[in-house]
Amino acid sequence: QEEKKQLTLKVEELERKLESTSAQNIEFLQVIAKREESIHQCQLRLEEKSRECSSLARQLEMAIEDAKRQVEQARERAVSRERAAQSKMLDLETQLSRNKTELNQLHRSKEDAERRYESRLQDLRDRLEQAESTNRSMQNYVQFLKSSYDNVF
């Protein structure tokens, strides 16, 4: 009976460890879900910045065409309007350059986040595999104890 009590205690302890491992797995899955949401938000911002860059590129092309038309229409007004167009082009190019830099930073950020996510995911998979292996070992041990107990009695 004492041996049975000890075995029962061991089984209960193993069940608690299993529950603890399950709780940890749930926590890890929640962390992964948060990371995925973060990556999704980064992708949305990246897409928004890409659209903004396209819009700015179109605006820049439109400003250049407008400047050419103005030069063709009137030579005397061309100088003042060309200066305005060049100023606007410079602002747009500066803004485009800033947006491209930001876009590159977002690309790097996204890639870094994906690498961290993949690393974390692999770590979680390894831990899950280790937990499952430990669980199987414990189940085998419990089965061994049961069969030993049956053989004794």
mmCIF file of the C-alpha atoms, coordinates in Angstrom:
data_MODEL
# 
_entry.id   MODEL 
# 
loop_
_atom_site.group_PDB 
_atom_site.id 
_atom_site.type_symbol 
_atom_site.label_atom_id 
_atom_site.label_alt_id 
_atom_site.label_comp_id 
_atom_site.label_asym_id 
_atom_site.label_entity_id 
_atom_site.label_seq_id 
_atom_site.pdbx_PDB_ins_code 
_atom_site.Cartn_x 
_atom_site.Cartn_y 
_atom_site.Cartn_z 
_atom_site.occupancy 
_atom_site.B_iso_or_equiv 
_atom_site.pdbx_formal_charge 
_atom_site.auth_seq_id 
_atom_site.auth_comp_id 
_atom_site.auth_asym_id 
_atom_site.auth_atom_id 
_atom_site.pdbx_PDB_model_num 
ATOM 1   C CA . GLN A 1 1   ? 0.000  0.000  0.000   1.00 0.00 ? 1   GLN A CA 1 
ATOM 2   C CA . GLU A 1 2   ? 2.864  2.338  0.777   1.00 0.00 ? 2   GLU A CA 1 
ATOM 3   C CA . GLU A 1 3   ? 4.302  1.622  -2.656  1.00 0.00 ? 3   GLU A CA 1 
ATOM 4   C CA . LYS A 1 4   ? 0.888  2.248  -4.186  1.00 0.00 ? 4   LYS A CA 1 
ATOM 5   C CA . LYS A 1 5   ? 0.697  5.593  -2.373  1.00 0.00 ? 5   LYS A CA 1 
ATOM 6   C CA . GLN A 1 6   ? 4.123  6.517  -3.667  1.00 0.00 ? 6   GLN A CA 1 
ATOM 7   C CA . LEU A 1 7   ? 3.147  5.529  -7.184  1.00 0.00 ? 7   LEU A CA 1 
ATOM 8   C CA . THR A 1 8   ? -0.077 7.502  -6.885  1.00 0.00 ? 8   THR A CA 1 
ATOM 9   C CA . LEU A 1 9   ? 1.892  10.526 -5.695  1.00 0.00 ? 9   LEU A CA 1 
ATOM 10  C CA . LYS A 1 10  ? 4.297  10.162 -8.602  1.00 0.00 ? 10  LYS A CA 1 
ATOM 11  C CA . VAL A 1 11  ? 1.407  9.887  -11.057 1.00 0.00 ? 11  VAL A CA 1 
ATOM 12  C CA . GLU A 1 12  ? -0.195 12.993 -9.554  1.00 0.00 ? 12  GLU A CA 1 
ATOM 13  C CA . GLU A 1 13  ? 3.113  14.841 -9.747  1.00 0.00 ? 13  GLU A CA 1 
ATOM 14  C CA . LEU A 1 14  ? 3.520  13.821 -13.381 1.00 0.00 ? 14  LEU A CA 1 
ATOM 15  C CA . GLU A 1 15  ? -0.025 14.970 -14.131 1.00 0.00 ? 15  GLU A CA 1 
ATOM 16  C CA . ARG A 1 16  ? 0.750  18.355 -12.529 1.00 0.00 ? 16  ARG A CA 1 
ATOM 17  C CA . LYS A 1 17  ? 3.893  18.625 -14.620 1.00 0.00 ? 17  LYS A CA 1 
ATOM 18  C CA . LEU A 1 18  ? 1.874  17.775 -17.727 1.00 0.00 ? 18  LEU A CA 1 
ATOM 19  C CA . GLU A 1 19  ? -0.678 20.462 -16.876 1.00 0.00 ? 19  GLU A CA 1 
ATOM 20  C CA . SER A 1 20  ? 2.136  22.945 -16.287 1.00 0.00 ? 20  SER A CA 1 
ATOM 21  C CA . THR A 1 21  ? 3.678  22.055 -19.641 1.00 0.00 ? 21  THR A CA 1 
ATOM 22  C CA . SER A 1 22  ? 0.305  22.446 -21.324 1.00 0.00 ? 22  SER A CA 1 
ATOM 23  C CA . ALA A 1 23  ? -0.132 25.870 -19.722 1.00 0.00 ? 23  ALA A CA 1 
ATOM 24  C CA . GLN A 1 24  ? 3.322  26.900 -20.940 1.00 0.00 ? 24  GLN A CA 1 
ATOM 25  C CA . ASN A 1 25  ? 2.438  25.734 -24.449 1.00 0.00 ? 25  ASN A CA 1 
ATOM 26  C CA . ILE A 1 26  ? -0.716 27.859 -24.364 1.00 0.00 ? 26  ILE A CA 1 
ATOM 27  C CA . GLU A 1 27  ? 1.346  30.869 -23.237 1.00 0.00 ? 27  GLU A CA 1 
ATOM 28  C CA . PHE A 1 28  ? 3.820  30.262 -26.051 1.00 0.00 ? 28  PHE A CA 1 
ATOM 29  C CA . LEU A 1 29  ? 0.980  30.075 -28.571 1.00 0.00 ? 29  LEU A CA 1 
ATOM 30  C CA . GLN A 1 30  ? -0.359 33.392 -27.279 1.00 0.00 ? 30  GLN A CA 1 
ATOM 31  C CA . VAL A 1 31  ? 3.085  34.979 -27.651 1.00 0.00 ? 31  VAL A CA 1 
ATOM 32  C CA . ILE A 1 32  ? 3.271  33.652 -31.212 1.00 0.00 ? 32  ILE A CA 1 
ATOM 33  C CA . ALA A 1 33  ? -0.174 35.069 -31.981 1.00 0.00 ? 33  ALA A CA 1 
ATOM 34  C CA . LYS A 1 34  ? 0.909  38.486 -30.691 1.00 0.00 ? 34  LYS A CA 1 
ATOM 35  C CA . ARG A 1 35  ? 4.070  38.323 -32.794 1.00 0.00 ? 35  ARG A CA 1 
ATOM 36  C CA . GLU A 1 36  ? 2.064  37.372 -35.860 1.00 0.00 ? 36  GLU A CA 1 
ATOM 37  C CA . GLU A 1 37  ? -0.253 40.322 -35.251 1.00 0.00 ? 37  GLU A CA 1 
ATOM 38  C CA . SER A 1 38  ? 2.770  42.604 -34.933 1.00 0.00 ? 38  SER A CA 1 
ATOM 39  C CA . ILE A 1 39  ? 4.167  41.284 -38.213 1.00 0.00 ? 39  ILE A CA 1 
ATOM 40  C CA . HIS A 1 40  ? 0.767  41.771 -39.829 1.00 0.00 ? 40  HIS A CA 1 
ATOM 41  C CA . GLN A 1 41  ? 0.671  45.397 -38.628 1.00 0.00 ? 41  GLN A CA 1 
ATOM 42  C CA . CYS A 1 42  ? 4.180  45.962 -40.029 1.00 0.00 ? 42  CYS A CA 1 
ATOM 43  C CA . GLN A 1 43  ? 3.074  44.502 -43.350 1.00 0.00 ? 43  GLN A CA 1 
ATOM 44  C CA . LEU A 1 44  ? 0.054  46.810 -43.409 1.00 0.00 ? 44  LEU A CA 1 
ATOM 45  C CA . ARG A 1 45  ? 2.269  49.836 -42.739 1.00 0.00 ? 45  ARG A CA 1 
ATOM 46  C CA . LEU A 1 46  ? 4.660  48.651 -45.416 1.00 0.00 ? 46  LEU A CA 1 
ATOM 47  C CA . GLU A 1 47  ? 1.832  48.380 -47.940 1.00 0.00 ? 47  GLU A CA 1 
ATOM 48  C CA . GLU A 1 48  ? 0.573  51.828 -46.963 1.00 0.00 ? 48  GLU A CA 1 
ATOM 49  C CA . LYS A 1 49  ? 4.038  53.328 -47.451 1.00 0.00 ? 49  LYS A CA 1 
ATOM 50  C CA . SER A 1 50  ? 4.359  51.549 -50.806 1.00 0.00 ? 50  SER A CA 1 
ATOM 51  C CA . ARG A 1 51  ? 1.083  53.083 -51.957 1.00 0.00 ? 51  ARG A CA 1 
ATOM 52  C CA . GLU A 1 52  ? 2.241  56.466 -50.712 1.00 0.00 ? 52  GLU A CA 1 
ATOM 53  C CA . CYS A 1 53  ? 5.514  56.118 -52.639 1.00 0.00 ? 53  CYS A CA 1 
ATOM 54  C CA . SER A 1 54  ? 3.615  55.211 -55.804 1.00 0.00 ? 54  SER A CA 1 
ATOM 55  C CA . SER A 1 55  ? 1.366  58.213 -55.336 1.00 0.00 ? 55  SER A CA 1 
ATOM 56  C CA . LEU A 1 56  ? 4.368  60.473 -54.801 1.00 0.00 ? 56  LEU A CA 1 
ATOM 57  C CA . ALA A 1 57  ? 6.050  59.057 -57.900 1.00 0.00 ? 57  ALA A CA 1 
ATOM 58  C CA . ARG A 1 58  ? 2.910  59.800 -59.932 1.00 0.00 ? 58  ARG A CA 1 
ATOM 59  C CA . GLN A 1 59  ? 2.761  63.298 -58.449 1.00 0.00 ? 59  GLN A CA 1 
ATOM 60  C CA . LEU A 1 60  ? 6.398  63.825 -59.380 1.00 0.00 ? 60  LEU A CA 1 
ATOM 61  C CA . GLU A 1 61  ? 5.766  62.687 -62.965 1.00 0.00 ? 61  GLU A CA 1 
ATOM 62  C CA . MET A 1 62  ? 2.742  64.963 -63.181 1.00 0.00 ? 62  MET A CA 1 
ATOM 63  C CA . ALA A 1 63  ? 4.790  67.921 -61.897 1.00 0.00 ? 63  ALA A CA 1 
ATOM 64  C CA . ILE A 1 64  ? 7.493  67.279 -64.511 1.00 0.00 ? 64  ILE A CA 1 
ATOM 65  C CA . GLU A 1 65  ? 4.936  67.081 -67.345 1.00 0.00 ? 65  GLU A CA 1 
ATOM 66  C CA . ASP A 1 66  ? 3.281  70.244 -66.094 1.00 0.00 ? 66  ASP A CA 1 
ATOM 67  C CA . ALA A 1 67  ? 6.606  72.056 -66.085 1.00 0.00 ? 67  ALA A CA 1 
ATOM 68  C CA . LYS A 1 68  ? 7.327  70.947 -69.689 1.00 0.00 ? 68  LYS A CA 1 
ATOM 69  C CA . ARG A 1 69  ? 3.901  72.120 -70.877 1.00 0.00 ? 69  ARG A CA 1 
ATOM 70  C CA . GLN A 1 70  ? 4.395  75.497 -69.254 1.00 0.00 ? 70  GLN A CA 1 
ATOM 71  C CA . VAL A 1 71  ? 7.755  75.937 -70.982 1.00 0.00 ? 71  VAL A CA 1 
ATOM 72  C CA . GLU A 1 72  ? 6.187  75.127 -74.365 1.00 0.00 ? 72  GLU A CA 1 
ATOM 73  C CA . GLN A 1 73  ? 3.211  77.462 -73.863 1.00 0.00 ? 73  GLN A CA 1 
ATOM 74  C CA . ALA A 1 74  ? 4.989  80.650 -72.856 1.00 0.00 ? 74  ALA A CA 1 
ATOM 75  C CA . ARG A 1 75  ? 8.703  81.437 -72.714 1.00 0.00 ? 75  ARG A CA 1 
ATOM 76  C CA . GLU A 1 76  ? 8.275  84.552 -70.593 1.00 0.00 ? 76  GLU A CA 1 
ATOM 77  C CA . ARG A 1 77  ? 6.272  82.744 -67.845 1.00 0.00 ? 77  ARG A CA 1 
ATOM 78  C CA . ALA A 1 78  ? 8.505  79.671 -67.993 1.00 0.00 ? 78  ALA A CA 1 
ATOM 79  C CA . VAL A 1 79  ? 11.242 81.001 -65.724 1.00 0.00 ? 79  VAL A CA 1 
ATOM 80  C CA . SER A 1 80  ? 9.000  81.704 -62.719 1.00 0.00 ? 80  SER A CA 1 
ATOM 81  C CA . ARG A 1 81  ? 6.881  78.598 -63.167 1.00 0.00 ? 81  ARG A CA 1 
ATOM 82  C CA . GLU A 1 82  ? 9.926  76.414 -63.750 1.00 0.00 ? 82  GLU A CA 1 
ATOM 83  C CA . ARG A 1 83  ? 11.374 77.588 -60.437 1.00 0.00 ? 83  ARG A CA 1 
ATOM 84  C CA . ALA A 1 84  ? 8.142  76.684 -58.676 1.00 0.00 ? 84  ALA A CA 1 
ATOM 85  C CA . ALA A 1 85  ? 8.053  73.290 -60.369 1.00 0.00 ? 85  ALA A CA 1 
ATOM 86  C CA . GLN A 1 86  ? 11.697 72.642 -59.503 1.00 0.00 ? 86  GLN A CA 1 
ATOM 87  C CA . SER A 1 87  ? 11.030 73.594 -55.904 1.00 0.00 ? 87  SER A CA 1 
ATOM 88  C CA . LYS A 1 88  ? 8.024  71.285 -55.836 1.00 0.00 ? 88  LYS A CA 1 
ATOM 89  C CA . MET A 1 89  ? 10.069 68.522 -57.531 1.00 0.00 ? 89  MET A CA 1 
ATOM 90  C CA . LEU A 1 90  ? 12.829 68.942 -54.994 1.00 0.00 ? 90  LEU A CA 1 
ATOM 91  C CA . ASP A 1 91  ? 10.325 68.671 -52.139 1.00 0.00 ? 91  ASP A CA 1 
ATOM 92  C CA . LEU A 1 92  ? 8.716  65.626 -53.733 1.00 0.00 ? 92  LEU A CA 1 
ATOM 93  C CA . GLU A 1 93  ? 12.095 64.021 -54.400 1.00 0.00 ? 93  GLU A CA 1 
ATOM 94  C CA . THR A 1 94  ? 13.133 64.701 -50.819 1.00 0.00 ? 94  THR A CA 1 
ATOM 95  C CA . GLN A 1 95  ? 9.867  63.238 -49.584 1.00 0.00 ? 95  GLN A CA 1 
ATOM 96  C CA . LEU A 1 96  ? 10.235 60.290 -51.978 1.00 0.00 ? 96  LEU A CA 1 
ATOM 97  C CA . SER A 1 97  ? 13.788 59.745 -50.768 1.00 0.00 ? 97  SER A CA 1 
ATOM 98  C CA . ARG A 1 98  ? 12.610 59.836 -47.144 1.00 0.00 ? 98  ARG A CA 1 
ATOM 99  C CA . ASN A 1 99  ? 9.798  57.433 -47.940 1.00 0.00 ? 99  ASN A CA 1 
ATOM 100 C CA . LYS A 1 100 ? 12.172 55.074 -49.757 1.00 0.00 ? 100 LYS A CA 1 
ATOM 101 C CA . THR A 1 101 ? 14.496 55.153 -46.763 1.00 0.00 ? 101 THR A CA 1 
ATOM 102 C CA . GLU A 1 102 ? 11.566 54.484 -44.458 1.00 0.00 ? 102 GLU A CA 1 
ATOM 103 C CA . LEU A 1 103 ? 10.370 51.717 -46.771 1.00 0.00 ? 103 LEU A CA 1 
ATOM 104 C CA . ASN A 1 104 ? 13.822 50.105 -46.672 1.00 0.00 ? 104 ASN A CA 1 
ATOM 105 C CA . GLN A 1 105 ? 13.816 50.389 -42.884 1.00 0.00 ? 105 GLN A CA 1 
ATOM 106 C CA . LEU A 1 106 ? 10.384 48.775 -42.763 1.00 0.00 ? 106 LEU A CA 1 
ATOM 107 C CA . HIS A 1 107 ? 11.644 45.982 -45.049 1.00 0.00 ? 107 HIS A CA 1 
ATOM 108 C CA . ARG A 1 108 ? 14.585 45.402 -42.724 1.00 0.00 ? 108 ARG A CA 1 
ATOM 109 C CA . SER A 1 109 ? 12.294 45.588 -39.706 1.00 0.00 ? 109 SER A CA 1 
ATOM 110 C CA . LYS A 1 110 ? 9.931  43.077 -41.272 1.00 0.00 ? 110 LYS A CA 1 
ATOM 111 C CA . GLU A 1 111 ? 12.802 40.736 -42.158 1.00 0.00 ? 111 GLU A CA 1 
ATOM 112 C CA . ASP A 1 112 ? 14.231 41.050 -38.632 1.00 0.00 ? 112 ASP A CA 1 
ATOM 113 C CA . ALA A 1 113 ? 10.798 40.352 -37.142 1.00 0.00 ? 113 ALA A CA 1 
ATOM 114 C CA . GLU A 1 114 ? 10.371 37.340 -39.432 1.00 0.00 ? 114 GLU A CA 1 
ATOM 115 C CA . ARG A 1 115 ? 13.798 36.020 -38.460 1.00 0.00 ? 115 ARG A CA 1 
ATOM 116 C CA . ARG A 1 116 ? 13.014 36.472 -34.762 1.00 0.00 ? 116 ARG A CA 1 
ATOM 117 C CA . TYR A 1 117 ? 9.615  34.869 -35.276 1.00 0.00 ? 117 TYR A CA 1 
ATOM 118 C CA . GLU A 1 118 ? 11.138 31.896 -37.114 1.00 0.00 ? 118 GLU A CA 1 
ATOM 119 C CA . SER A 1 119 ? 13.800 31.511 -34.445 1.00 0.00 ? 119 SER A CA 1 
ATOM 120 C CA . ARG A 1 120 ? 11.235 31.694 -31.672 1.00 0.00 ? 120 ARG A CA 1 
ATOM 121 C CA . LEU A 1 121 ? 8.931  29.322 -33.511 1.00 0.00 ? 121 LEU A CA 1 
ATOM 122 C CA . GLN A 1 122 ? 11.761 26.806 -33.953 1.00 0.00 ? 122 GLN A CA 1 
ATOM 123 C CA . ASP A 1 123 ? 12.633 27.183 -30.280 1.00 0.00 ? 123 ASP A CA 1 
ATOM 124 C CA . LEU A 1 124 ? 9.017  26.545 -29.335 1.00 0.00 ? 124 LEU A CA 1 
ATOM 125 C CA . ARG A 1 125 ? 8.874  23.534 -31.644 1.00 0.00 ? 125 ARG A CA 1 
ATOM 126 C CA . ASP A 1 126 ? 12.043 22.165 -30.052 1.00 0.00 ? 126 ASP A CA 1 
ATOM 127 C CA . ARG A 1 127 ? 10.628 22.708 -26.582 1.00 0.00 ? 127 ARG A CA 1 
ATOM 128 C CA . LEU A 1 128 ? 7.336  21.111 -27.581 1.00 0.00 ? 128 LEU A CA 1 
ATOM 129 C CA . GLU A 1 129 ? 9.187  18.120 -29.016 1.00 0.00 ? 129 GLU A CA 1 
ATOM 130 C CA . GLN A 1 130 ? 11.234 17.861 -25.818 1.00 0.00 ? 130 GLN A CA 1 
ATOM 131 C CA . ALA A 1 131 ? 8.084  18.122 -23.690 1.00 0.00 ? 131 ALA A CA 1 
ATOM 132 C CA . GLU A 1 132 ? 6.387  15.442 -25.781 1.00 0.00 ? 132 GLU A CA 1 
ATOM 133 C CA . SER A 1 133 ? 9.439  13.229 -25.476 1.00 0.00 ? 133 SER A CA 1 
ATOM 134 C CA . THR A 1 134 ? 9.482  13.714 -21.717 1.00 0.00 ? 134 THR A CA 1 
ATOM 135 C CA . ASN A 1 135 ? 5.754  13.019 -21.633 1.00 0.00 ? 135 ASN A CA 1 
ATOM 136 C CA . ARG A 1 136 ? 6.224  9.789  -23.583 1.00 0.00 ? 136 ARG A CA 1 
ATOM 137 C CA . SER A 1 137 ? 9.053  8.757  -21.265 1.00 0.00 ? 137 SER A CA 1 
ATOM 138 C CA . MET A 1 138 ? 6.879  9.445  -18.260 1.00 0.00 ? 138 MET A CA 1 
ATOM 139 C CA . GLN A 1 139 ? 3.991  7.517  -19.767 1.00 0.00 ? 139 GLN A CA 1 
ATOM 140 C CA . ASN A 1 140 ? 6.304  4.586  -20.488 1.00 0.00 ? 140 ASN A CA 1 
ATOM 141 C CA . TYR A 1 141 ? 7.590  4.756  -16.938 1.00 0.00 ? 141 TYR A CA 1 
ATOM 142 C CA . VAL A 1 142 ? 4.036  4.834  -15.561 1.00 0.00 ? 142 VAL A CA 1 
ATOM 143 C CA . GLN A 1 143 ? 3.142  1.875  -17.792 1.00 0.00 ? 143 GLN A CA 1 
ATOM 144 C CA . PHE A 1 144 ? 6.234  0.055  -16.542 1.00 0.00 ? 144 PHE A CA 1 
ATOM 145 C CA . LEU A 1 145 ? 5.224  0.776  -12.949 1.00 0.00 ? 145 LEU A CA 1 
ATOM 146 C CA . LYS A 1 146 ? 1.689  -0.446 -13.626 1.00 0.00 ? 146 LYS A CA 1 
ATOM 147 C CA . SER A 1 147 ? 2.901  -3.670 -15.201 1.00 0.00 ? 147 SER A CA 1 
ATOM 148 C CA . SER A 1 148 ? 5.442  -4.162 -12.391 1.00 0.00 ? 148 SER A CA 1 
ATOM 149 C CA . TYR A 1 149 ? 2.701  -3.556 -9.871  1.00 0.00 ? 149 TYR A CA 1 
ATOM 150 C CA . ASP A 1 150 ? 0.458  -6.064 -11.659 1.00 0.00 ? 150 ASP A CA 1 
ATOM 151 C CA . ASN A 1 151 ? 3.286  -8.619 -11.733 1.00 0.00 ? 151 ASN A CA 1 
ATOM 152 C CA . VAL A 1 152 ? 3.946  -8.166 -8.027  1.00 0.00 ? 152 VAL A CA 1 
ATOM 153 C CA . PHE A 1 153 ? 0.314  -8.781 -7.131  1.00 0.00 ? 153 PHE A CA 1 
# 
